[in-house]
């Protein structure tokens, strides 16, 4: 949860827009943030790494 909160503070651009549209509870889960951001920029987790 702590890392998710830090991410919310430092994200910008498309990533920030994607997280702003999430439900509040989902914003507290790193895996949810990662999934939504990668979907927004049209990449799969494997393509990102």
C-alpha positions in Angstrom: 0.0 0.0 0.0 2.8 2.4 0.8 4.4 2.0 -2.6 1.1 2.6 -4.3 0.6 5.9 -2.4 4.1 7.0 -3.4 3.4 6.1 -7.1 0.2 8.2 -7.1 2.3 11.2 -6.0 4.9 10.9 -8.7 3.0 9.7 -11.7 2.3 12.2 -14.5 0.7 12.5 -17.9 -1.2 9.5 -19.2 -0.3 7.4 -16.2 -1.7 10.0 -13.8 -4.9 10.3 -15.8 -5.3 6.5 -15.8 -5.0 6.4 -12.0 -7.3 9.3 -11.4 -10.1 7.3 -13.1 -9.7 4.3 -10.7 -11.8 3.6 -7.7 -10.2 4.8 -4.5 -9.7 1.3 -3.1 -8.0 0.2 -6.3 -5.6 3.2 -6.0 -4.2 1.6 -2.9 -3.1 -1.6 -4.6 0.2 -1.5 -6.6 -0.9 -4.4 -8.9 -4.1 -2.5 -9.8 -2.1 0.7 -10.6 0.4 -1.2 -12.7 -2.4 -3.0 -14.7 -4.3 0.2 -15.4 -1.3 2.3 -16.4 0.1 -0.4 -18.7 -3.4 -0.8 -20.3 -3.5 3.0 -20.8 -0.2 3.0 -22.6 -1.2 -0.2 -24.5 1.6 -2.4 -23.2 1.5 -5.8 -21.5 3.7 -6.3 -18.4 6.1 -8.4 -20.4 6.5 -5.7 -23.1 7.2 -3.2 -20.4 10.1 -5.1 -18.8 
